[in-house]
């Protein structure tokens, strides 16, 4: 599973829209779309913010399966 797929899966598991997640991370929903489609890699700052918000480790997000 790619990083983008993991981000999308976790977001959907928590029943959040791209807009809602963007509001939490303070980024436009379009950026969330880029992350989820693996068109852009989130910075370490945003990976950390995402992990913290969803109470998971950054390693869980970035480890390839």
C-alpha positions, -999 to 999 in steps of 0.1 A, spaced: 0 0 0 14 34 -10 15 64 14 -13 80 -5 -34 49 -2 -28 48 35 -37 84 39 -69 79 20 -78 47 39 -73 63 73 -93 94 63 -122 73 50 -120 50 80 -126 81 102 -154 92 79 -137 125 70 -139 144 37 -108 158 21 -121 193 30 -124 183 67 -89 169 68 -75 199 50 -91 221 76 -75 201 104 -40 202 87 -46 238 74 -40 229 38 -64 231 8 -84 200 0 -67 199 -34 -34 193 -16 -50 163 3 -60 150 -31 -24 153 -44 -11 134 -14 -37 107 -17 -30 103 -54 7 101 -48 12 132 -70 29 150 -41 47 138 -10 37 154 23 64 172 41 77 158 74 56 185 92 24 173 76 31 137 80 37 144 117 5 164 119 -15 137 102 -1 110 124 -7 130 156 -43 138 146 -51 102 139 -31 89 169 -7 67 148 30 68 143 47 84 113 64 50 107 30 34 103 23 58 75 56 56 57 65 19 61 58 1 28 39 -31 30 
